[in-house]
């Protein structure tokens, strides 16, 4: 039994397919299958039910998969500690970003990271919050850059930026001539929102519901760009975070207006596992992001 066996086991549990699991581990299918059988023989238990159509883990198999994930996470921590890179911004760093932040934040900070830390090898991963949280728990990611939510409370968080949200309306909307809009003016209005799974959906709608607005149940966007295009087409109004806004107040059929009383916002943070030995690196990353965003504000 060795670490590679645990990697095979976890990969098979994730892909539920021998060929795909083998490809993910960069080995042949017979190699992976043979090692799984050897592991079963060594442990004296059946880990999975095999058929031509699917892979189904037994109850004991699922429990051992969970334990294997924890072992691999600890092994990664062990290697990080041994690499003596706890403070140095060199080598690989796997960072997770949410889709409502990555496309707008990365172009601002990646050039600065490359300039200040040329030996840092960035691996950037984009997914929804619940997926990123799971990957951070499993040790697949070093840290996350996202909006703080209840799911991230289990991690250590370094505050980066309080990002305001503006109201986006069509150019022919009665509010288009205003410099700001009181959130209470949304009372009775219907707003467009992202689909389920996006943390920004809950954050934006929380402010809208508090003002007496309701969401348009006929439409759920998959991205901020879809929301923007729907507003431009006259389908409704919405809230958009500042980093996603153009410099112009009016662009491509959409007018962006400051929201007040209160000003909606979300708290952007760098989140990492409490036991991670890379804390200094994350603090350096957060500091650089904060300085870059403040300079571009």
N, C-alpha and C positions, 0 to 999 in steps of 0.2 A: 504494500500500500504506500502511495506517495502523493505528492501535491498534484501531479498531473492527473492521477485517477480522480481526484476531487473536481478538477476542471472538466474532465470528460462527463462526469455525473451531472454537474450543474448545467453544462451546455445541453445535454440530452433533455434535462428537465425543462429548459427554456425553449428549445426548438421542437421537442416532442417528435423528432424525426432523426433517425440515425445518420442519414447522409448529410443533412443540414448541420447537425451537431458536429460531425466530423470535419466538415468544411470550415466551420467556425473555429475549430481547434487546429486546423491545418494538418490533419492526419487523414489517412484513408479510413473508409467506413469499416473494413474488417479489423483494423487496428483498434478503433474505438470500441467496437462491439466486443472484441476479444478481451479488452481490458475491463470492460463492465462485467463480463462473465467471471473473470479472475477475481474481481472485487467481491462479487457475490459469493464465490467459493471461499474466499478468505474470511468474509464476515459470517458465513454460514446462514445467509438469509437471501430470499428472493426480493430483488429491488423493483422489478417491473414485470408486467405481463407483455409478452411479445406477440404481435400478429402482423400480417402483411399490410394491414391498413393503418395501424396506429401504435403508439407507445403509451402504455398506461402504467403509471407507478403504483406500487402497493402502498399501504399506509406506512409501513416501516420505511419504505423507499423514500416517501415524501419527507419523513422526519429526518432521515439521513441527508437528504438534499439540503434541508434548512441548515443542518449542522455543517455541511460542507461549505455552504456560503459563508457562514461565520468564520470557519477556519481560513478560507481564502482571503477574507477581509483582514483577518489578523496577520496573515502572511504578508499582505501588501503593506500593512502598517510596519511590520518588522523590517521589510526591505527599505521602506522610506527612512526609517530610523538609522539603518546601517549605511545608507547612501550618503549620510552627513550633508543632506541638502535641506535641512530644516529651515534655514534662513536664506540660503542662496537661491536666486531666481535663475536657476539653470536646470537643464533636463526637462523631462516631460511633465506637463500639468494638464489634467483632464477637467474641463470646466463645463458645467451644464447651464444652458440658458433657456428661458421660456420664449415661445414664439412671438409674444407681444413685446418683447424687449430685445432679443438678439439682433434682428435685422436693423435696428435703429441705434443700438449701443455699440455693437461690434465695430462698425466702420469708424467710430469715434475713438475707441480705445486701443484697437489692435495696432495701429501705427505707432502709438506712444509706447506700447509694450515692446514692440520690436526695436524701437529706437533705444529705450532704456535698458532692455534686457535681451540682447541679441542671441544669447545662449539658451533662452527659454524656448522649449518646444511645446507649442500650444495644440491641444486636441479639443475642439469645440463641438459640443453636442447640444442639439435643440430638441426639446420635447415638452409636453405639458407637465405641470407641477407634480402631479401624483407619480408620474413615471420617473422624473428626476429624483424625487425623494427616495424612491425604491432603489434607484441606481446608486445614490449616495450611501444609503444604508448597506448595500451589498458590496461597497468598496470599488465599484466600477468607475466612479467619478471622485475627484479630489474635493471639489467644492461646487457650489451652485451660485449663480447670480440671478436673482429673481425678486419678485415682490413678496414680502413677508406675509405668511398666512398661518393659520393654526397648525397645518401639517409640518411647518418648518420650526415650530417652537422646540422640538426635541434636539435641534442642533444649536451650535454656537452661531451667533449672527453678528456681523460687523455692518453697521449702517453706512450706506453709501450716498443715498440721495432721496429726498422726498419729492416725488415726481407729481406735479399738478396735472389735472385733467381739464381740458377745454371742451366747450360745447361745439359740435360741428353741425352746421345747418346748410341747406341749399342756399345759393346766392340770392334767390328770389324770396327767401323766408322773411317775415316781418322783423325778425331779430337781427338780420344781417347788417343793419346799420348801427347796431349798438356796440359800445366798447366793452360792456360786460353784461352778464345776465344773472339775476338772482336765482338761486336754485329753487326757490319757492315758486318761481314762474313755471316750473315744470309740473306743477300740480294739475292733475287731470290729463297730462300729455302722455303720448305713447312714444317710447324710445326703442331704437334698434340696439341689439346687443350681440355679443359673441355667443357661440354655442356652449353647451355643457362641457366641463373639463378645463376651461380656461379660467384661471383665477381672476383675471381682469373682469370677467363677466360678473362674478359675485361682488367684486369691489365696486364696479361702476353702478350696477343695479342697486347696491346698498344705498348709495347716495341718492339715486333717483327715486327709489321707493320711499326713503325718508322725506322726500320733497312732495310725495303724493303722485308720482308718475307710475306708469306700468310699462312692462316690456311688450314688444310686438311678438306674440306667440307664433305668428305665421312665418317668422324668419329668424334663423340663427346663423350668424356668420362663422366662417372657419378662420378668418384672418382680419386684421385691422384694415387691410387694403380693400377687402370685400365690403366692409362697413363704409369705408370712405366712398367707394364707388356707388353704393346704394344711396348714400346721402346726396351725392352729386346728381343722381338720377331722380331726385325728388321723392324718394321712398320714405323718408323720415329724418329724424335727428338722432344724434348719439353723443357719447362722451369718448374722447380720445386722449391718451396720455401725451405729455409734452414732447417727449423724445421722438414721437412718430409724426409730429407736425412739421409742415414746411416753414421756412422763414417768413413767407408772406402770409398776411391775414386772410387773403382770398387767393385760392389757386384751384384750377381745374374744376370749377363749379361748386366748390365748397368754401364756406366762410367759417373761420375759427374764432370763437369768442370766449373771453375769460369768464369763468364761472365763479360766483362769490356767494357767501352766506349759506353754507361754508364753501370754501374752495375745495373741490374733490381732489384727492391725491392718493398715491400709493407709496409705501415705504420700500425702497430697493435696498437689498442687503446681499452680502456675501455670506453664505451659510456653509458650515463644515461640521464634520463629526467631532464631538467633544474631545475624543481621545487622539485626534490626528496630531502627528508630530510636525505638521507643516503649517502650524498656526502663523508663524512669522511671515511665511510666503503669502498667506491669505491677507494678512494685514497690509503688506506691501501692495498687493493687488488692489485692495479696497482703497487705499490712500491714493494710488495713481488714478483710479477711476474717478474718485471724488474730485481730485484736482483738475482732471481733464474736463469733466462735466461743468465744473464751476467756471473754468476758463472759457468754455464755449457758450455759457448761458447768456 
